[in-house]
Each structure stands twice: as structure tokens, then as C-alpha cells.
Amino acid sequence: MTKMTDNKSLTMQPFFSNMLKLSKITVPTLVLLLLTFSCDRIKRKGKQTANNAKEKIVNKKDDLADKIIPRFDSDAPDTKFNKKRFSEFFHFEPTPDVRNIYCYADQMGIDSKFFFSFNCDTTTLNRIINELHLIHRDQPDLFGRGLWQNFPWWDSAKIVTINPFSKKGDHETYWYLWYDSTNKKVYYMDFDM
């Protein structure tokens, strides 16, 4: 039985010796491969982290600028700033039926004017009317028409045919809201003189 063990150890010796020679070659190769893959992974992770940091800085910068001068995006619907302006003007967050929110502000000089256009259902429409205490008028009111802006989302031809909801406040402040029931679209304007 001792002979067999000795034979076995003799046959295993070349195997281990070959493995040792092979390991001298493959270990550095394996280490190099692992380092290459690790470096590439670290590089990708670093770029991703840098991009995330840049994005956060831009968002913080935009939010800070918005606190100083409120941003109104008249060229793009449903931006975070348009949704924020919606909340500020109508005193509630946009509900799921509110979409395509465009807004514009002109606050130069001593007067100001603000425009909104968005789609919504009648439940949201009634909530805005109640929140702002607007009164339905029996006929179209073109009092503020000279202040209207020319935007693709502001349909002046349609608005002149709709009886508005409106009110006049202190210090020559006016609120107007028109609702196109066919397209479920609100046109809102407030201004002071």
C-alpha cells in the first residue's frame, strides 16, 4: 500500500510542477486582465458620478435662479417650472388631467401680465374658478385683448368667441379665464395696470 501512495505522489508531482509553471504565466496575466476590467469599470463609474454631479449642480443652479426670478417656459410644455407656476397661480398642484402647461410672464416696468394655457377637465376648471373667485360673463370680454401675446398655444381667434370667467381686483388687477370646452383647454391671463 505504501508503494501505491508513492506512485501516486510521483504522478501528481509533474502535475503540480506544471501548474506552478503555468501559474507563473497566468497569475500576472489574470491580474492584468482583472486590473484592466476594474479600471474600465472605475472609469465608467467615475464618468457616471461626474455626470450625476453636473446634473445636480445645474438643477440646483436653476432652482436658485428660479427663487430670484421666477422662470416661465413659454416654449416647452409641462416643465417643472411651468408646473410650479401653475401651483403658485392656482393654489394647488396640477392634477393628472392637467397637461400641456405653457406659461409666460412679462414683468417689465410697473405693470405685469401672466399667461397660461393648458388642457384639463371641467372638475379642475371648476376648482380654479372657485379658488380664484371668478365670475362667468354673459358675453365675450375683450378688455385685455391689446395685452395678448402671439404664441402657438394662445389661440386668440378662439378666445374672442368664448365668454370668460373674470374679476377685477384692487389696484387695477384683472383675472381672465376662458375655457374651450371642445378641446378642453384653458386660456388664463392676469394683469395689472
N, CA, C and O of each residue as an XYZ file, in Angstrom:
772
protein
N       0.804     -1.180      0.000
C       0.000      0.000      0.000
C       0.857      1.258      0.000
O       0.461      2.280     -0.559
N       1.995      1.191      0.605
C       2.898      2.326      0.593
C       3.432      2.588     -0.790
O       3.702      3.735     -1.145
N       3.590      1.534     -1.586
C       4.066      1.722     -2.936
C       3.073      2.524     -3.754
O       3.463      3.392     -4.535
N       1.832      2.246     -3.585
C       0.803      2.952     -4.333
C       0.779      4.425     -3.987
O       0.618      5.277     -4.861
N       0.935      4.707     -2.761
C       0.956      6.093     -2.337
C       2.153      6.792     -2.935
O       2.055      7.933     -3.385
N       3.279      6.112     -2.940
C       4.479      6.696     -3.524
C       4.300      6.913     -5.015
O       4.710      7.943     -5.549
N       3.692      5.948     -5.689
C       3.439      6.099     -7.124
C       2.504      7.268     -7.394
O       2.710      8.055     -8.318
N       1.496      7.360     -6.580
C       0.526      8.440     -6.742
C       1.203      9.779     -6.553
O       0.956     10.709     -7.320
N       2.045      9.893     -5.555
C       2.719     11.166     -5.321
C       3.672     11.489     -6.448
O       3.876     12.659     -6.769
N       4.258     10.475     -7.054
C       5.153     10.709     -8.178
C       4.379     11.187     -9.401
O       4.853     12.048    -10.141
N       3.219     10.644     -9.609
C       2.430     11.067    -10.762
C       1.805     12.436    -10.538
O       1.532     13.143    -11.509
N       1.583     12.813     -9.356
C       0.994     14.121     -9.043
C       2.042     15.216     -9.101
O       1.714     16.374     -9.358
N       3.310     14.864     -8.866
C       4.376     15.865     -8.864
C       4.478     16.603    -10.191
O       4.528     17.833    -10.182
N       4.510     15.931    -11.311
C       4.596     16.677    -12.570
C       3.379     17.574    -12.761
O       3.488     18.675    -13.301
N       2.246     17.107    -12.325
C       1.035     17.924    -12.471
C       1.178     19.237    -11.715
O       0.929     20.310    -12.264
N       1.581     19.145    -10.450
C       1.746     20.358     -9.641
C       2.889     21.218    -10.166
O       2.811     22.446    -10.151
N       3.914     20.584    -10.615
C       5.048     21.324    -11.148
C       4.635     22.072    -12.411
O       5.029     23.221    -12.610
N       3.846     21.429    -13.261
C       3.335     22.099    -14.471
C       2.377     23.224    -14.104
O       2.396     24.289    -14.722
N       1.560     22.994    -13.121
C       0.624     24.027    -12.661
C       1.386     25.221    -12.118
O       0.998     26.368    -12.339
N       2.471     24.950    -11.407
C       3.271     26.032    -10.856
C       3.897     26.852    -11.972
O       3.919     28.081    -11.903
N       4.411     26.174    -13.010
C       4.975     26.884    -14.150
C       3.899     27.685    -14.862
O       4.099     28.843    -15.229
N       2.752     27.042    -15.048
C       1.632     27.707    -15.709
C       1.137     28.883    -14.884
O       0.789     29.930    -15.430
N       1.107     28.710    -13.573
C       0.617     29.777    -12.709
C       1.531     30.988    -12.742
O       1.074     32.114    -12.545
N       2.836     30.770    -12.992
C       3.762     31.894    -13.091
C       3.391     32.772    -14.279
O       3.592     33.986    -14.247
N       2.856     32.163    -15.317
C       2.464     32.909    -16.507
C       1.050     33.480    -16.343
O       0.802     34.645    -16.656
N       0.149     32.664    -15.860
C      -1.256     33.076    -15.834
C      -1.594     34.021    -14.697
O      -2.475     34.866    -14.855
N      -0.944     33.914    -13.588
C      -1.270     34.805    -12.470
C      -1.044     36.266    -12.858
O      -1.943     37.084    -12.661
N       0.110     36.621    -13.397
C       0.269     38.016    -13.812
C      -0.724     38.413    -14.908
O      -1.232     39.534    -14.929
N      -0.987     37.476    -15.809
C      -1.951     37.753    -16.881
C      -3.335     37.984    -16.294
O      -4.028     38.931    -16.668
N      -3.731     37.118    -15.377
C      -5.026     37.273    -14.725
C      -5.105     38.586    -13.951
O      -6.118     39.285    -14.000
N      -4.056     38.906    -13.256
C      -4.025     40.158    -12.502
C      -4.162     41.344    -13.452
O      -4.905     42.288    -13.181
N      -3.438     41.284    -14.565
C      -3.500     42.353    -15.563
C      -4.902     42.475    -16.152
O      -5.423     43.579    -16.306
N      -5.506     41.341    -16.479
C      -6.877     41.366    -17.006
C      -7.859     41.932    -15.987
O      -8.708     42.758    -16.322
N      -7.740     41.490    -14.765
C      -8.639     41.993    -13.716
C      -8.473     43.495    -13.508
O      -9.450     44.225    -13.344
N      -7.219     43.944    -13.518
C      -6.965     45.375    -13.370
C      -7.549     46.171    -14.532
O      -8.118     47.245    -14.334
N      -7.406     45.641    -15.739
C      -7.946     46.312    -16.923
C      -9.460     46.454    -16.812
O     -10.008     47.537    -17.018
N     -10.133     45.343    -16.484
C     -11.583     45.397    -16.349
C     -12.000     46.295    -15.191
O     -12.973     47.042    -15.299
N     -11.278     46.223    -14.102
C     -11.586     47.057    -12.933
C     -11.388     48.534    -13.258
O     -12.212     49.369    -12.885
N     -10.300     48.857    -13.950
C     -10.039     50.261    -14.309
C     -11.117     50.793    -15.230
O     -11.566     51.930    -15.080
N     -11.537     49.965    -16.191
C     -12.599     50.383    -17.108
C     -13.902     50.613    -16.342
O     -14.618     51.584    -16.584
N     -14.189     49.714    -15.431
C     -15.397     49.839    -14.611
C     -15.318     51.092    -13.737
O     -16.295     51.829    -13.606
N     -14.158     51.323    -13.147
C     -13.956     52.515    -12.311
C     -14.100     53.775    -13.155
O     -14.702     54.758    -12.723
N     -13.543     53.737    -14.364
C     -13.635     54.889    -15.267
C     -15.091     55.185    -15.616
O     -15.520     56.338    -15.565
N     -15.852     54.149    -15.970
C     -17.283     54.333    -16.296
C     -18.045     54.854    -15.090
O     -18.871     55.758    -15.217
N     -17.776     54.296    -13.934
C     -18.450     54.716    -12.701
C     -18.097     56.173    -12.392
O     -18.953     56.950    -11.970
N     -16.830     56.534    -12.605
C     -16.382     57.907    -12.375
C     -17.089     58.882    -13.297
O     -17.517     59.952    -12.865
N     -17.214     58.513    -14.580
C     -17.929     59.380    -15.533
C     -19.389     59.528    -15.137
O     -19.944     60.626    -15.186
N     -20.006     58.430    -14.748
C     -21.410     58.459    -14.341
C     -21.580     59.350    -13.108
O     -22.520     60.143    -13.045
N     -20.698     59.229    -12.146
C     -20.757     60.052    -10.938
C     -20.558     61.522    -11.275
O     -21.252     62.388    -10.741
N     -19.605     61.803    -12.167
C     -19.360     63.191    -12.587
C     -20.569     63.757    -13.305
O     -20.944     64.903    -13.060
N     -21.192     62.984    -14.188
C     -22.392     63.447    -14.895
C     -23.551     63.691    -13.940
O     -24.277     64.676    -14.075
N     -23.725     62.792    -12.971
C     -24.778     62.984    -11.964
C     -24.531     64.252    -11.151
O     -25.463     65.001    -10.861
N     -23.282     64.485    -10.788
C     -22.931     65.691    -10.024
C     -23.201     66.945    -10.846
O     -23.749     67.920    -10.333
N     -22.816     66.921    -12.129
C     -23.075     68.070    -13.008
C     -24.569     68.352    -13.102
O     -24.998     69.502    -13.011
N     -25.359     67.296    -13.284
C     -26.804     67.444    -13.397
C     -27.398     68.041    -12.120
O     -28.266     68.911    -12.186
N     -26.935     67.579    -10.968
C     -27.425     68.113     -9.698
C     -27.053     69.580     -9.531
O     -27.848     70.376     -9.032
N     -25.844     69.932     -9.950
C     -25.401     71.329     -9.853
C     -26.254     72.209    -10.750
O     -26.676     73.289    -10.337
N     -26.515     71.758    -11.980
C     -27.349     72.535    -12.908
C     -28.755     72.699    -12.337
O     -29.321     73.791    -12.384
N     -29.320     71.615    -11.798
C     -30.673     71.698    -11.209
C     -30.703     72.651    -10.021
O     -31.635     73.444     -9.886
N     -29.695     72.580     -9.163
C     -29.635     73.481     -8.002
C     -29.493     74.925     -8.457
O     -30.121     75.825     -7.899
N     -28.666     75.141     -9.470
C     -28.459     76.492    -10.011
C     -29.778     77.032    -10.585
O     -30.145     78.182    -10.344
N     -30.489     76.176    -11.353
C     -31.771     76.587    -11.924
C     -32.794     76.887    -10.834
O     -33.539     77.863    -10.924
N     -32.826     76.042     -9.799
C     -33.763     76.261     -8.693
C     -33.449     77.553     -7.940
O     -34.357     78.288     -7.553
N     -32.178     77.822     -7.737
C     -31.782     79.053     -7.058
C     -32.141     80.274     -7.905
O     -32.672     81.256     -7.387
N     -31.854     80.214     -9.194
C     -32.209     81.319    -10.101
C     -33.723     81.521    -10.119
O     -34.199     82.655    -10.175
N     -34.481     80.417    -10.072
C     -35.945     80.497    -10.079
C     -36.477     81.190     -8.830
O     -37.517     81.847     -8.882
N     -35.777     81.049     -7.715
C     -36.202     81.732     -6.492
C     -36.011     83.239     -6.605
O     -36.761     84.013     -6.010
N     -35.000     83.654     -7.376
C     -34.716     85.077     -7.534
C     -35.621     85.676     -8.613
O     -36.278     86.692     -8.390
N     -35.647     85.040     -9.770
C     -36.508     85.476    -10.878
C     -37.284     84.252    -11.345
O     -36.714     83.367    -11.983
N     -38.585     84.190    -11.033
C     -39.375     83.014    -11.419
C     -39.306     82.751    -12.921
O     -39.406     83.664    -13.740
N     -39.136     81.492    -13.249
C     -38.982     81.094    -14.653
C     -40.321     80.625    -15.215
O     -41.024     79.825    -14.597
N     -40.655     81.131    -16.384
C     -41.854     80.748    -17.125
C     -41.378     80.224    -18.477
O     -40.722     80.947    -19.227
N     -41.703     78.973    -18.790
C     -41.250     78.371    -20.042
C     -42.362     78.438    -21.086
O     -43.276     77.612    -21.092
N     -42.271     79.422    -21.959
C     -43.303     79.593    -22.987
C     -43.054     78.733    -24.223
O     -43.923     78.625    -25.088
N     -41.882     78.126    -24.311
C     -41.538     77.328    -25.492
C     -41.682     75.826    -25.290
O     -41.643     75.072    -26.262
N     -41.847     75.378    -24.058
C     -41.925     73.941    -23.790
C     -43.029     73.675    -22.773
O     -43.126     74.381    -21.770
N     -43.863     72.663    -23.020
C     -44.944     72.358    -22.075
C     -44.476     71.497    -20.909
O     -43.495     70.760    -21.009
N     -45.191     71.608    -19.822
C     -45.055     70.703    -18.677
C     -43.661     70.653    -18.054
O     -43.268     69.624    -17.504
N     -42.923     71.739    -18.134
C     -41.629     71.767    -17.454
C     -41.873     71.865    -15.955
O     -42.969     72.213    -15.514
N     -40.844     71.556    -15.179
C     -41.025     71.636    -13.719
C     -41.349     73.065    -13.296
O     -42.066     73.282    -12.319
N     -40.814     74.044    -14.039
C     -41.097     75.438    -13.689
C     -42.533     75.822    -14.049
O     -43.174     76.552    -13.294
N     -43.048     75.351    -15.178
C     -44.441     75.632    -15.534
C     -45.403     74.983    -14.536
O     -46.431     75.564    -14.190
N     -45.068     73.798    -14.084
C     -45.909     73.135    -13.078
C     -45.858     73.899    -11.751
O     -46.862     74.016    -11.048
N     -44.688     74.408    -11.429
C     -44.541     75.195    -10.198
C     -45.352     76.493    -10.297
O     -46.026     76.884     -9.344
N     -45.280     77.159    -11.464
C     -46.067     78.389    -11.655
C     -47.569     78.092    -11.579
O     -48.338     78.875    -11.023
N     -47.974     76.952    -12.145
C     -49.381     76.541    -12.054
C     -49.804     76.495    -10.589
O     -50.836     77.052    -10.217
N     -49.002     75.828     -9.764
C     -49.318     75.707     -8.330
C     -49.392     77.068     -7.652
O     -50.268     77.301     -6.818
N     -48.490     77.955     -7.999
C     -48.469     79.281     -7.379
C     -49.679     80.121     -7.788
O     -50.243     80.828     -6.953
N     -50.076     80.057     -9.030
C     -51.180     80.888     -9.511
C     -52.544     80.315     -9.147
O     -53.466     81.073     -8.845
N     -52.689     78.995     -9.169
C     -54.000     78.381     -8.943
C     -54.138     77.739     -7.569
O     -55.206     77.224     -7.237
N     -53.082     77.762     -6.766
C     -53.091     77.346     -5.359
C     -53.304     75.854     -5.138
O     -53.793     75.452     -4.082
N     -52.947     75.030     -6.115
C     -52.933     73.582     -5.945
C     -52.039     72.975     -7.013
O     -51.816     73.568     -8.069
N     -51.530     71.783     -6.722
C     -50.653     71.080     -7.665
C     -51.465     70.664     -8.888
O     -52.656     70.375     -8.769
N     -50.834     70.631    -10.066
C     -51.564     70.143    -11.242
C     -52.040     68.712    -11.021
O     -51.269     67.845    -10.607
N     -53.293     68.480    -11.295
C     -53.879     67.145    -11.167
C     -53.530     66.343    -12.424
O     -53.073     66.923    -13.409
N     -53.735     65.021    -12.410
C     -53.336     64.199    -13.566
C     -53.977     64.617    -14.899
O     -53.406     64.364    -15.960
N     -55.132     65.240    -14.854
C     -55.789     65.656    -16.104
C     -55.171     66.921    -16.700
O     -55.449     67.255    -17.852
N     -54.341     67.627    -15.939
C     -53.716     68.862    -16.412
C     -52.456     68.500    -17.190
O     -51.548     67.853    -16.669
N     -52.422     68.928    -18.437
C     -51.266     68.644    -19.286
C     -51.079     69.768    -20.292
O     -51.953     70.617    -20.464
N     -49.948     69.762    -20.942
C     -49.601     70.813    -21.919
C     -49.615     72.196    -21.287
O     -50.169     73.142    -21.848
N     -49.003     72.304    -20.121
C     -48.960     73.588    -19.409
C     -47.886     74.476    -20.038
O     -46.694     74.173    -19.999
N     -48.343     75.556    -20.604
C     -47.445     76.599    -21.107
C     -47.702     77.844    -20.272
O     -48.827     78.074    -19.828
N     -46.681     78.638    -20.057
C     -46.900     79.907    -19.372
C     -45.876     80.939    -19.805
O     -44.805     80.617    -20.319
N     -46.243     82.178    -19.579
C     -45.415     83.308    -19.992
C     -45.628     84.447    -18.999
O     -46.726     84.620    -18.471
N     -44.585     85.211    -18.752
C     -44.690     86.376    -17.866
C     -43.987     87.563    -18.500
O     -42.928     87.431    -19.114
N     -44.594     88.706    -18.338
C     -43.965     89.972    -18.714
C     -44.056     90.855    -17.486
O     -45.120     91.387    -17.169
N     -42.949     91.007    -16.803
C     -42.932     91.772    -15.565
C     -42.039     92.999    -15.680
O     -41.542     93.510    -14.677
N     -41.842     93.461    -16.888
C     -41.022     94.640    -17.102
C     -41.860     95.897    -16.822
O     -43.045     95.953    -17.151
N     -41.243     96.864    -16.233
C     -41.953     98.109    -15.967
C     -42.827     98.020    -14.734
O     -42.630     97.162    -13.873
N     -43.791     98.913    -14.660
C     -44.633     98.989    -13.459
C     -45.820     98.050    -13.500
O     -46.447     97.797    -12.471
N     -46.138     97.527    -14.678
C     -47.252     96.594    -14.782
C     -46.720     95.199    -15.073
O     -45.548     95.024    -15.408
N     -47.589     94.217    -14.942
C     -47.191     92.838    -15.239
C     -48.356     92.110    -15.871
O     -49.518     92.470    -15.679
N     -48.025     91.085    -16.626
C     -49.053     90.236    -17.223
C     -48.536     88.808    -17.270
O     -47.349     88.564    -17.487
N     -49.447     87.878    -17.065
C     -49.119     86.459    -17.000
C     -50.123     85.691    -17.853
O     -51.321     85.973    -17.823
N     -49.630     84.729    -18.605
C     -50.475     83.919    -19.475
C     -50.221     82.441    -19.217
O     -49.086     82.011    -19.013
N     -51.310     81.676    -19.231
C     -51.233     80.225    -19.115
C     -52.150     79.611    -20.158
O     -53.175     80.187    -20.524
N     -51.772     78.457    -20.620
C     -52.636     77.642    -21.463
C     -52.356     76.198    -21.099
O     -51.202     75.787    -20.981
N     -53.428     75.428    -20.920
C     -53.267     74.009    -20.589
C     -54.582     73.283    -20.817
O     -55.646     73.899    -20.875
N     -54.494     71.982    -20.944
C     -55.678     71.141    -21.067
C     -56.052     70.610    -19.697
O     -55.192     70.284    -18.879
N     -57.366     70.529    -19.462
C     -57.861     69.942    -18.209
C     -59.331     69.602    -18.358
O     -59.986     70.030    -19.309
N     -59.848     68.827    -17.406
C     -61.274     68.521    -17.447
C     -62.054     69.577    -16.649
O     -61.457     70.467    -16.043
N     -63.374     69.473    -16.653
C     -64.207     70.501    -16.017
C     -64.083     70.504    -14.489
O     -64.329     71.529    -13.853
N     -63.710     69.388    -13.905
C     -63.520     69.353    -12.450
C     -62.396     70.308    -12.048
O     -62.535     71.086    -11.104
N     -61.290     70.239    -12.772
C     -60.160     71.137    -12.493
C     -60.544     72.571    -12.836
O     -60.210     73.495    -12.093
N     -61.236     72.765    -13.940
C     -61.709     74.106    -14.322
C     -62.519     74.719    -13.183
O     -62.268     75.856    -12.786
N     -63.475     73.984    -12.665
C     -64.334     74.497    -11.580
C     -63.530     74.764    -10.308
O     -63.820     75.707     -9.572
N     -62.552     73.957    -10.061
C     -61.703     74.187     -8.887
C     -60.940     75.507     -9.018
O     -60.828     76.255     -8.046
N     -60.421     75.794    -10.200
C     -59.709     77.056    -10.433
C     -60.668     78.234    -10.296
O     -60.342     79.226     -9.646
N     -61.846     78.131    -10.902
C     -62.845     79.205    -10.833
C     -63.208     79.497     -9.385
O     -63.289     80.658     -8.983
N     -63.425     78.454     -8.605
C     -63.778     78.634     -7.183
C     -62.606     79.190     -6.382
O     -62.788     80.063     -5.533
N     -61.411     78.689     -6.652
C     -60.222     79.125     -5.917
C     -59.938     80.613     -6.148
O     -59.549     81.328     -5.225
N     -60.135     81.068     -7.384
C     -59.847     82.464     -7.724
C     -61.069     83.383     -7.624
O     -60.958     84.590     -7.834
N     -62.227     82.812     -7.304
C     -63.476     83.582     -7.159
C     -63.830     84.328     -8.448
O     -64.163     85.513     -8.430
N     -63.749     83.602     -9.562
C     -64.059     84.194    -10.856
C     -65.554     84.112    -11.136
O     -66.233     83.197    -10.668
N     -66.054     85.059    -11.891
C     -67.478     85.134    -12.221
C     -67.634     84.961    -13.724
O     -66.886     85.542    -14.510
N     -68.627     84.148    -14.116
C     -68.873     83.921    -15.543
C     -69.551     85.145    -16.152
O     -70.500     85.685    -15.585
N     -69.063     85.574    -17.297
C     -69.614     86.729    -18.012
C     -70.557     86.251    -19.105
O     -70.381     85.169    -19.666
N     -71.567     87.077    -19.401
C     -72.586     86.716    -20.388
C     -72.144     86.896    -21.829
O     -72.794     86.390    -22.744
N     -71.071     87.597    -22.038
C     -70.599     87.841    -23.401
C     -69.078     87.911    -23.409
O     -68.451     88.097    -22.366
N     -68.490     87.761    -24.590
C     -67.036     87.875    -24.658
C     -66.572     89.237    -24.146
O     -67.228     90.254    -24.375
N     -65.463     89.244    -23.468
C     -64.892     90.471    -22.905
C     -63.506     90.649    -23.507
O     -62.616     89.827    -23.292
N     -63.334     91.706    -24.246
C     -62.080     91.926    -24.955
C     -61.243     93.013    -24.299
O     -60.347     93.572    -24.933
N     -61.526     93.322    -23.027
C     -60.845     94.416    -22.343
C     -59.325     94.301    -22.401
O     -58.649     95.289    -22.686
N     -58.789     93.152    -22.146
C     -57.335     92.985    -22.109
C     -56.724     92.496    -23.414
O     -55.556     92.109    -23.443
N     -57.503     92.510    -24.495
C     -57.030     91.930    -25.754
C     -55.749     92.587    -26.271
O     -54.920     91.908    -26.876
N     -55.575     93.843    -26.055
C     -54.365     94.528    -26.506
C     -53.105     94.027    -25.819
O     -51.998     94.295    -26.287
N     -53.256     93.309    -24.721
C     -52.108     92.774    -23.985
C     -51.751     91.341    -24.393
O     -50.714     90.821    -23.981
N     -52.598     90.708    -25.193
C     -52.377     89.315    -25.558
C     -51.072     89.149    -26.299
O     -50.618     90.048    -27.008
N     -50.484     88.001    -26.124
C     -49.230     87.657    -26.784
C     -49.506     86.703    -27.940
O     -50.537     86.030    -27.977
N     -48.587     86.659    -28.864
C     -48.717     85.794    -30.023
C     -47.876     84.529    -29.821
O     -46.690     84.502    -30.147
N     -48.497     83.500    -29.288
C     -47.853     82.207    -29.081
C     -48.660     81.139    -29.815
O     -49.870     81.294    -29.984
N     -48.024     80.076    -30.248
C     -48.776     78.987    -30.884
C     -49.836     78.386    -29.953
O     -50.854     77.876    -30.419
N     -49.600     78.447    -28.660
C     -50.524     77.860    -27.688
C     -51.596     78.854    -27.215
O     -52.464     78.480    -26.427
N     -51.554     80.094    -27.673
C     -52.544     81.117    -27.302
C     -53.405     81.390    -28.541
O     -52.995     82.131    -29.435
N     -54.589     80.794    -28.588
C     -55.458     80.867    -29.763
C     -56.404     82.070    -29.657
O     -57.537     81.943    -29.193
N     -55.924     83.229    -30.091
C     -56.701     84.471    -29.997
C     -58.025     84.372    -30.750
O     -59.045     84.867    -30.270
N     -58.020     83.741    -31.921
C     -59.244     83.619    -32.723
C     -60.310     82.829    -31.963
O     -61.496     83.148    -32.056
N     -59.913     81.827    -31.231
C     -60.865     81.027    -30.444
C     -61.308     81.786    -29.190
O     -62.486     81.779    -28.833
N     -60.356     82.435    -28.534
C     -60.654     83.115    -27.268
C     -61.720     84.200    -27.439
O     -62.582     84.346    -26.572
N     -61.681     84.958    -28.524
C     -62.650     86.056    -28.709
C     -64.077     85.553    -28.834
O     -65.015     86.342    -28.723
N     -64.268     84.248    -29.065
C     -65.619     83.692    -29.200
C     -66.153     83.100    -27.899
O     -67.304     82.667    -27.841
N     -65.328     83.077    -26.860
C     -65.695     82.420    -25.597
C     -66.033     83.458    -24.536
O     -65.320     84.449    -24.379
N     -67.126     83.225    -23.806
C     -67.465     84.076    -22.661
C     -66.529     83.726    -21.511
O     -66.447     82.565    -21.110
N     -65.827     84.713    -20.983
C     -64.814     84.406    -19.955
C     -65.391     84.330    -18.543
O     -66.529     84.720    -18.280
N     -64.559     83.814    -17.660
C     -64.735     83.956    -16.219
C     -63.723     85.028    -15.844
O     -62.586     84.998    -16.316
N     -64.125     85.981    -14.994
C     -63.195     87.068    -14.695
C     -63.514     87.728    -13.367
O     -64.525     87.439    -12.727
N     -62.621     88.624    -12.973
C     -62.848     89.500    -11.830
C     -61.849     90.640    -11.894
O     -60.798     90.542    -12.527
N     -62.202     91.700    -11.235
C     -61.305     92.853    -11.125
C     -60.947     92.978     -9.655
O     -61.817     92.942     -8.785
N     -59.665     93.125     -9.391
C     -59.212     93.251     -8.013
C     -58.792     94.665     -7.698
O     -59.016     95.586     -8.483
N     -58.191     94.824     -6.560
C     -57.673     96.131     -6.142
C     -56.505     96.537     -7.031
O     -55.856     95.694     -7.650
N     -56.256     97.804     -7.083
C     -55.099     98.358     -7.784
C     -55.064     97.970     -9.265
O     -54.000     97.679     -9.811
N     -56.216     97.968     -9.899
C     -56.306     97.692    -11.340
C     -55.707     96.341    -11.728
O     -54.981     96.238    -12.716
N     -56.013     95.315    -10.949
C     -55.596     93.946    -11.262
C     -56.798     93.204    -11.837
O     -57.911     93.310    -11.320
N     -56.565     92.458    -12.905
C     -57.642     91.749    -13.596
C     -57.244     90.288    -13.798
O     -56.075     89.976    -14.028
N     -58.231     89.404    -13.710
C     -58.058     87.976    -13.948
C     -59.066     87.550    -15.014
O     -60.242     87.903    -14.933
N     -58.617     86.807    -15.993
C     -59.489     86.284    -17.046
C     -59.176     84.815    -17.277
O     -58.015     84.404    -17.290
N     -60.218     84.043    -17.455
C     -60.069     82.633    -17.781
C     -61.106     82.284    -18.842
O     -62.296     82.545    -18.667
N     -60.650     81.694    -19.940
C     -61.529     81.216    -20.997
C     -61.382     79.711    -21.074
O     -60.281     79.180    -20.932
N     -62.511     79.012    -21.304
C     -62.442     77.552    -21.410
C     -63.035     77.112    -22.737
O     -64.213     77.336    -23.013
N     -62.210     76.489    -23.545
C     -62.639     75.907    -24.816
C     -63.115     74.491    -24.501
O     -62.303     73.576    -24.362
N     -64.433     74.311    -24.388
C     -64.982     73.021    -23.968
C     -64.795     71.936    -25.031
O     -64.766     70.750    -24.702
N     -64.671     72.325    -26.284
C     -64.446     71.343    -27.346
C     -63.077     70.681    -27.197
O     -62.959     69.459    -27.294
N     -62.059     71.481    -26.965
C     -60.688     70.967    -26.829
C     -60.253     70.798    -25.379
O     -59.117     70.409    -25.109
N     -61.158     71.091    -24.446
C     -60.871     71.018    -23.009
C     -59.595     71.794    -22.679
O     -58.670     71.272    -22.056
N     -59.574     73.041    -23.110
C     -58.373     73.851    -22.968
C     -58.686     75.158    -22.250
O     -59.659     75.847    -22.559
N     -57.838     75.473    -21.289
C     -57.953     76.715    -20.531
C     -56.962     77.731    -21.087
O     -55.814     77.407    -21.393
N     -57.438     78.969    -21.209
C     -56.578     80.117    -21.507
C     -56.758     81.052    -20.315
O     -57.878     81.448    -19.994
N     -55.682     81.393    -19.680
C     -55.749     82.213    -18.473
C     -54.790     83.389    -18.613
O     -53.673     83.257    -19.113
N     -55.265     84.540    -18.153
C     -54.427     85.723    -18.165
C     -54.754     86.545    -16.929
O     -55.921     86.729    -16.581
N     -53.721     87.033    -16.276
C     -53.957     88.067    -15.265
C     -52.946     89.177    -15.500
O     -51.817     88.944    -15.930
N     -53.383     90.374    -15.208
C     -52.523     91.540    -15.452
C     -52.921     92.671    -14.533
O     -54.030     92.702    -14.002
N     -52.003     93.594    -14.355
C     -52.320     94.816    -13.623
C     -51.850     96.006    -14.449
O     -50.976     95.897    -15.310
N     -52.455     97.122    -14.157
C     -52.148     98.337    -14.934
C     -51.710     99.443    -13.990
O     -51.405    100.550    -14.434
